[in-house]
Amino acid sequence: MARGIRALRARIFPDNWAGLLGEITLANFVVCGLSGILLATLYDPSTEQVFYAGPYEPLHGIGMSRALESTLQISFEVQGGLLLRQVHNWSASLMIATLIVHILHIYFSGRFRAPARLRWLALFALLFVAMGAGMTGSILPDDMLSGSSLAVLDGILKAIPLIGLRMSDTLFQGQFPSGAIGTMYPLHLYALPTLMAVLFAAIAYLGLPDRPGRLAVLRGDVLEDAAGPGAAARPRPLRLIAARTGGTILITFAIVTGFSAAVSVNPVWSYGPADPGNAAAGAGAVWYLAFLDGAQRLVPPGWELVVADRTVVLALLAPITLVGVFFVAALAYPFLESRFARGRARRAPGGKPHHHPVRTSVGVAAIVFYGTLWAAAGSDVIALLFQLSNARVIQVLQLTLLLGPLLGFAVTWFLCAGLRRREAEIAEHGMPTGRIIRTPEGGYIEAHAPVQGAGALESAGGRRLDAGS
């Protein structure tokens, strides 16, 4: 009876990090979508100028757009409106965070290889669309913080040769910065959420890897191994999957609500209305787009070229190009590894991370590269916190961007090599027990337990070593 209960529990709640992270991401999407639908019924995307006369006295008589006024009304006049805004913001951030962790887990566990390459591409597409949805949503309040972000975006667009000015005019509809609301609102409310739902469905259709290199697909009323009926499939009825996913959504909603009630994000009343001639002090990009801001800060000053009487600002184009190459390389990595991997790496798509030192070292180097860009976005905060000059912090981060990935690759490579040597020694000599015995010649050696499976490893504590001694 107990064994049957444990088996049923393993089927409903499998010990599978890939599945759990995927479900948490989906749960945050559901919470974010439902809260967004409720907010859409209360928010007014109009850029019509009004004078604020609501309950927040510091802004009394201040001219602002109807969009910001409706956001303040949701925050202060609608019962539960502020909590609803917080839930929407927190669920969006947690969705992107868990998606990034999910992608890292897929990478280091080797679950991106055939036949899961399309799923790898779909996960990155979902990440890009989610970031776009977050960016479009962050500018809708039309406050000073969103206006500062739009000023940066306007500069990036205008730095693009030939088509930059046209793209800026299209985005802002000739009215900077409030004109962007008319462009961003339908994208944020309709286009991007629909695309995200399609990508979630595509990822679910492609299947969730139950084991490295294997996929589970929907056949009839159960999920089976993609290798076919002849493989060791572990069917899971859809009603059990629905129960588990529903529970994950409820738990996620409870956690997001707790965060939203305790920690405030995007307090638009603290910044005031957007102003083309001003920027919010300490304003920065949202955390999931901070790597773009950091890349721009690390570019040395004066990077410009004059081509055909046109000034090309490399200080904006260079970081965008660098980040673009980084993500293209990430998308192409499964195909590159399949093309160039040889021997064991090609035969064993899964395994522990240290069994694939090249893949693991490249992943750590990429994390160091991305982390440096992300940290550079807060260079001014770091300088203020440690009482340093911002120029000195930027110099250190520039050096880290060049040498950090190489150092991370080398250290990870040696760690993987050390772990593999240790495994080889254990396989040859047995598991160290910590028990010292004296030889007939008068010397001392450590007793080893033979490794023949999980039972031998569990008995390596010293209780069953008499025969080996």
Secondary structure, DSSP 8 states (H G I E B T S, - for coil): -HHHHHHHHHHHS-S-HHHHHHHHHHHHHHHHHHHHHHHHTT------EEE--SS-GGGTT-EEEHHHHHHHHHHHTSTTHHHHHHHHHHHHHHHHHHHHHHHHHHHHTTTTSTTSHHHHHHHHHHHHHHHHHHHHHHTTT-BHHHHHHHHHHHHHHHTSTTTHHHHHHHHHTTSTTTTHHHHHHHIIIIIHHHHHHHHHHHHHHH-EEEETTEEEEEETTEEEETT-TTS----EEHHHHHHHHHHHHHHHHHHHHHHHHHS----GGGT-B--TT---TT----GGGHHHHHHHHTS-TT-EEEETTEEEEHHHHHHHHHHHHHHHHHHHHHHHHHHH--THHHH-S-S-GGGSHHHHHHHHHHHHHHHHHHHHTTHHHHHHHTT--HHHHHHHHHHHHHHHHHHHHHHHHHHHHHHHHHHHHHHHH-EEEEEEEE-TTS-EEEEEE--SSHHHHHTTTTTT-TTT-
